Amino acid sequence: MYIRIISKKEVILMTNCHPKFEIPTDPHGKRRYESAMKHVEAAKKAGKSTEEIHAIFKKVMEFNPMDIDSIPKDEAHAKYRSAMVHMKAALEKGKSSAEAHEIARKILNGETSGHCSAKKD
């Protein structure tokens, strides 16, 4: 708990430094939130500052997974990037949202053979 002085006449007693954040209730929002929290934990372990951690959280929460170029190309994101590339390709080829999500799920869970059927046209 700490005291925050707004002016000589106004003092606010605060018990939590963070503004209230509404956790998304839609499936994509929930997944983004879970991902943001994983990134936050990694940032804390890496010794990042509070400002850097908040920036990471915000970046993940505002992330558009269909913007493939914005997905890091490092080893830690390789499987996720592959899943999003294949999901986007499936949607562009007319697959349903459910089919595209299933493709991404299989890639993320390592349930694929490593052969892309989207290239067989």
C-alpha positions as CSV (number, residue, x, y, z in Angstrom):
1,M,0.0,0.0,0.0
2,Y,1.2,3.5,-0.7
3,I,-0.1,7.1,-0.7
4,R,-0.3,9.1,-3.9
5,I,-0.5,12.9,-3.5
6,I,-2.5,14.5,-6.3
7,S,-2.5,18.0,-4.8
8,K,-2.2,19.5,-1.3
9,K,-5.9,18.8,-0.8
10,E,-6.3,15.4,-2.5
11,V,-4.5,12.3,-1.3
12,I,-5.3,8.9,-2.7
13,L,-4.6,5.8,-0.8
14,M,-3.7,3.0,-3.2
15,T,-3.3,-0.7,-2.6
16,N,-2.5,-1.7,-6.2
17,C,-0.3,0.1,-8.7
18,H,-1.9,-1.4,-11.8
19,P,-5.0,0.0,-13.4
20,K,-7.9,-2.4,-13.7
21,F,-7.5,-4.6,-16.7
22,E,-10.6,-6.4,-18.0
23,I,-9.5,-9.9,-19.1
24,P,-11.1,-10.6,-22.5
25,T,-13.9,-13.1,-22.6
26,D,-13.7,-14.1,-26.3
27,P,-11.5,-17.1,-27.2
28,H,-8.9,-15.0,-29.1
29,G,-8.7,-12.4,-26.4
30,K,-8.3,-15.1,-23.7
31,R,-5.4,-16.7,-25.7
32,R,-3.8,-13.3,-26.3
33,Y,-4.0,-12.6,-22.5
34,E,-2.5,-16.0,-21.7
35,S,0.3,-15.3,-24.2
36,A,0.8,-11.8,-22.8
37,M,1.2,-13.2,-19.3
38,K,3.7,-15.8,-20.5
39,H,5.7,-13.0,-22.1
40,V,5.5,-10.9,-18.9
41,E,6.8,-13.8,-16.8
42,A,9.7,-14.3,-19.3
43,A,10.4,-10.5,-19.2
44,K,10.5,-10.5,-15.4
45,K,12.9,-13.5,-15.3
46,A,15.1,-11.6,-17.8
47,G,15.2,-8.6,-15.4
48,K,13.2,-6.2,-17.6
49,S,12.0,-2.9,-16.1
50,T,8.4,-2.3,-15.2
51,E,8.1,0.0,-18.2
52,E,9.4,-2.7,-20.5
53,I,7.1,-5.3,-19.1
54,H,4.1,-3.1,-19.5
55,A,5.1,-2.4,-23.1
56,I,5.5,-6.1,-23.8
57,F,2.0,-6.8,-22.3
58,K,0.5,-4.1,-24.4
59,K,2.2,-5.2,-27.6
60,V,1.0,-8.8,-27.1
61,M,-2.6,-7.7,-26.3
62,E,-2.7,-5.5,-29.4
63,F,-1.1,-8.1,-31.6
64,N,-2.7,-9.2,-34.9
65,P,-1.8,-12.8,-35.6
66,M,-2.6,-12.4,-39.3
67,D,0.2,-9.8,-39.6
68,I,2.8,-12.5,-40.3
69,D,5.6,-10.1,-40.7
70,S,5.2,-8.8,-37.1
71,I,5.8,-12.3,-35.7
72,P,9.4,-12.7,-34.5
73,K,11.5,-15.0,-36.6
74,D,13.5,-16.4,-33.6
75,E,13.5,-20.0,-32.4
76,A,11.1,-19.3,-29.5
77,H,8.3,-18.2,-32.0
78,A,9.1,-20.6,-34.8
79,K,6.2,-23.0,-34.1
80,Y,3.7,-20.2,-33.6
81,R,4.9,-18.4,-36.7
82,S,4.5,-21.6,-38.7
83,A,1.0,-22.2,-37.3
84,M,-0.1,-18.6,-38.3
85,V,1.4,-18.9,-41.8
86,H,-0.5,-22.1,-42.4
87,M,-3.7,-20.8,-40.8
88,K,-3.6,-17.7,-43.0
89,A,-2.9,-19.8,-46.1
90,A,-5.8,-22.1,-45.3
91,L,-8.2,-19.2,-44.9
92,E,-7.0,-17.7,-48.2
93,K,-7.6,-21.0,-49.9
94,G,-11.2,-21.0,-48.7
95,K,-11.0,-23.3,-45.6
96,S,-13.5,-22.5,-42.9
97,S,-12.4,-20.8,-39.7
98,A,-12.8,-24.1,-37.8
99,E,-10.6,-25.9,-40.3
100,A,-7.9,-23.2,-40.2
101,H,-8.0,-23.3,-36.4
102,E,-7.6,-27.1,-36.4
103,I,-4.5,-26.7,-38.7
104,A,-3.0,-24.2,-36.3
105,R,-3.8,-26.3,-33.3
106,K,-2.1,-29.4,-34.8
107,I,1.0,-27.4,-35.6
108,L,1.2,-25.9,-32.2
109,N,0.7,-29.3,-30.5
110,G,3.2,-31.0,-32.7
111,E,0.6,-33.3,-34.3
112,T,1.7,-32.7,-37.9
113,S,3.8,-34.8,-40.3
114,G,5.9,-31.8,-41.5
115,H,4.3,-31.8,-45.0
116,C,2.2,-28.9,-46.1
117,S,-0.8,-30.0,-48.1
118,A,-1.5,-26.4,-49.0
119,K,1.4,-26.5,-51.5
120,K,-0.2,-29.3,-53.5
121,D,-2.3,-27.5,-56.1
